[in-house]
Amino acid sequence: MSTENGSSSSPVHDRCYTPGPWTNVGTSKRDFGTVTHVGPAEHPSGICEVYGSTDEEPKANIALIASAPDLLRACEMLLEWHEYGGDAVQMLDDSVWEARKAVLRARGV
């Protein structure tokens, strides 16, 4: 996004978040069952906890949460392509490739 003086400013870049890749970094037992911790390897306790009512639900939630940095990057690439052009064909190809990888990761594939 361009500001009035023409410089690039993205609200996403102005935020501070824990960079990926995020994965299942461990589990812990609680009174109500097992909790899975998701985050980067540098955060052994994770940045979030995932629960589920079935065995498959936490796995699907983990895949979606863990793919957040990839999904963000794919969206940023698409926005850059849309706003700045350049080698439009190559930028679009790269953006679509990143989006495909992110969607597959979100689906746990």
C-alpha positions as a Markdown table, in Angstrom:
| # | Residue | x | y | z |
|---|---|---|---|---|
| 1 | Met | 0.0 | 0.0 | 0.0 |
| 2 | Ser | 1.3 | 3.4 | -0.8 |
| 3 | Thr | 1.2 | 6.4 | 1.5 |
| 4 | Glu | 0.8 | 10.0 | 0.4 |
| 5 | Asn | 4.5 | 10.4 | -0.1 |
| 6 | Gly | 4.7 | 7.3 | -2.3 |
| 7 | Ser | 6.5 | 5.1 | 0.3 |
| 8 | Ser | 5.3 | 1.6 | 0.8 |
| 9 | Ser | 3.5 | 0.8 | 4.0 |
| 10 | Ser | 1.8 | -2.4 | 4.9 |
| 11 | Pro | -0.3 | -2.8 | 8.0 |
| 12 | Val | 0.9 | -6.4 | 8.2 |
| 13 | His | 4.5 | -5.4 | 8.4 |
| 14 | Asp | 3.7 | -3.0 | 11.2 |
| 15 | Arg | 2.6 | -5.8 | 13.4 |
| 16 | Cys | 4.8 | -8.0 | 15.5 |
| 17 | Tyr | 4.1 | -11.7 | 15.4 |
| 18 | Thr | 6.0 | -14.9 | 16.0 |
| 19 | Pro | 7.6 | -15.9 | 12.7 |
| 20 | Gly | 7.2 | -19.4 | 11.4 |
| 21 | Pro | 7.5 | -22.1 | 10.6 |
| 22 | Trp | 5.1 | -23.3 | 13.2 |
| 23 | Thr | 4.5 | -26.9 | 14.1 |
| 24 | Asn | 3.3 | -29.2 | 16.8 |
| 25 | Val | 6.0 | -28.6 | 19.5 |
| 26 | Gly | 4.6 | -30.9 | 22.1 |
| 27 | Thr | 1.7 | -32.0 | 24.2 |
| 28 | Ser | 0.7 | -31.8 | 27.9 |
| 29 | Lys | -1.9 | -33.7 | 29.9 |
| 30 | Arg | -4.6 | -31.7 | 31.6 |
| 31 | Asp | -7.6 | -32.8 | 33.7 |
| 32 | Phe | -9.8 | -32.8 | 30.6 |
| 33 | Gly | -7.4 | -34.5 | 28.2 |
| 34 | Thr | -4.4 | -33.8 | 26.0 |
| 35 | Val | -3.4 | -30.3 | 24.9 |
| 36 | Thr | -1.2 | -29.8 | 21.8 |
| 37 | His | 1.2 | -26.8 | 21.8 |
| 38 | Val | 1.8 | -25.1 | 18.4 |
| 39 | Gly | 4.6 | -22.7 | 17.6 |
| 40 | Pro | 8.1 | -22.4 | 16.3 |
| 41 | Ala | 10.8 | -24.8 | 17.6 |
| 42 | Glu | 12.3 | -21.9 | 19.7 |
| 43 | His | 9.1 | -21.9 | 21.8 |
| 44 | Pro | 8.8 | -25.4 | 23.3 |
| 45 | Ser | 5.6 | -24.4 | 25.2 |
| 46 | Gly | 4.2 | -23.1 | 21.9 |
| 47 | Ile | 2.4 | -19.9 | 21.1 |
| 48 | Cys | -1.1 | -21.4 | 21.4 |
| 49 | Glu | -2.8 | -24.5 | 22.7 |
| 50 | Val | -5.1 | -26.7 | 20.6 |
| 51 | Tyr | -7.9 | -28.8 | 21.9 |
| 52 | Gly | -10.5 | -30.9 | 20.1 |
| 53 | Ser | -13.5 | -33.1 | 20.7 |
| 54 | Thr | -12.2 | -35.8 | 18.2 |
| 55 | Asp | -8.8 | -37.2 | 17.4 |
| 56 | Glu | -8.9 | -35.5 | 13.9 |
| 57 | Glu | -10.1 | -32.1 | 15.0 |
| 58 | Pro | -6.8 | -31.0 | 16.8 |
| 59 | Lys | -4.8 | -32.3 | 13.8 |
| 60 | Ala | -6.8 | -30.1 | 11.4 |
| 61 | Asn | -6.7 | -27.1 | 13.7 |
| 62 | Ile | -2.9 | -27.5 | 14.1 |
| 63 | Ala | -2.4 | -27.6 | 10.3 |
| 64 | Leu | -4.5 | -24.5 | 9.9 |
| 65 | Ile | -2.8 | -22.6 | 12.7 |
| 66 | Ala | 0.7 | -23.7 | 11.6 |
| 67 | Ser | 0.1 | -22.5 | 8.1 |
| 68 | Ala | -0.7 | -18.9 | 9.2 |
| 69 | Pro | 2.7 | -17.5 | 8.4 |
| 70 | Asp | 2.6 | -19.2 | 4.9 |
| 71 | Leu | -0.9 | -17.9 | 4.3 |
| 72 | Leu | 0.2 | -14.4 | 5.3 |
| 73 | Arg | 3.2 | -14.5 | 3.0 |
| 74 | Ala | 1.1 | -15.7 | 0.1 |
| 75 | Cys | -1.4 | -12.9 | 0.6 |
| 76 | Glu | 1.4 | -10.3 | 0.9 |
| 77 | Met | 2.9 | -11.6 | -2.4 |
| 78 | Leu | -0.5 | -11.3 | -4.2 |
| 79 | Leu | -1.0 | -7.8 | -2.8 |
| 80 | Glu | 2.5 | -6.8 | -4.0 |
| 81 | Trp | 1.8 | -8.2 | -7.4 |
| 82 | His | -1.5 | -6.3 | -7.6 |
| 83 | Glu | -0.1 | -3.0 | -6.4 |
| 84 | Tyr | 3.4 | -2.9 | -7.9 |
| 85 | Gly | 3.3 | -5.0 | -11.0 |
| 86 | Gly | 6.9 | -5.4 | -12.3 |
| 87 | Asp | 7.4 | -8.7 | -14.0 |
| 88 | Ala | 3.7 | -9.4 | -13.6 |
| 89 | Val | 3.7 | -12.9 | -15.0 |
| 90 | Gln | 6.6 | -14.1 | -12.8 |
| 91 | Met | 5.2 | -12.3 | -9.7 |
| 92 | Leu | 1.8 | -13.8 | -10.3 |
| 93 | Asp | 3.3 | -17.3 | -10.8 |
| 94 | Asp | 5.3 | -17.0 | -7.6 |
| 95 | Ser | 2.3 | -15.7 | -5.7 |
| 96 | Val | 0.0 | -18.5 | -6.9 |
| 97 | Trp | 2.7 | -21.1 | -6.1 |
| 98 | Glu | 3.1 | -19.7 | -2.5 |
| 99 | Ala | -0.7 | -19.7 | -2.1 |
| 100 | Arg | -1.0 | -23.3 | -3.3 |
| 101 | Lys | 1.7 | -24.4 | -0.8 |
| 102 | Ala | 0.0 | -22.5 | 2.0 |
| 103 | Val | -3.4 | -23.9 | 1.3 |
| 104 | Leu | -2.0 | -27.5 | 1.2 |
| 105 | Arg | -0.2 | -26.9 | 4.5 |
| 106 | Ala | -3.4 | -25.5 | 6.0 |
| 107 | Arg | -5.2 | -28.6 | 4.9 |
| 108 | Gly | -2.5 | -30.8 | 6.5 |
| 109 | Val | -1.3 | -32.2 | 3.2 |
